Amino acid sequence: MTTGIPDSLERLSHTDLIGVVRELIGEVGRLRTENEKLSGALTKLKVEHQAVKDELARLKNLPPRPPQKPSGMDKATDHGVREAPAPRAPRARSRAVDAAANWTS
């Protein structure tokens, strides 16, 4: 990035602002590419780590990991048509309410 950028962007000319924005866009693109590389490396390391954990468990004669089941969270994020909840049955009055009604009568 340019080291000669003043403290206030109001002092820059229109051409200088365009140059700063172009540099920022380039920097964002570079950071996005770097982030994608690091995300791929992290995924690879997670898989390798799990393989090492599985191998360690096998060498210790521990039971294998249980199979992973889907969590069902993907169903919660579907934006399909939702059904209206079924109407609830009216609740019975409690005995305390009945006793209070009898007391005042």
Buried (B, 14 or more C-beta within 10 A) or exposed (E): EEEEBEEEEEEBEEEBEEBBEEEEEEEEEEEEEEEEEEEEEEEEEEEEEEEEEEEEEEEEEEEEEEEEEEEEEEEEEEEEEEEEEEEEEEEEEEEEEEEEEEEEE
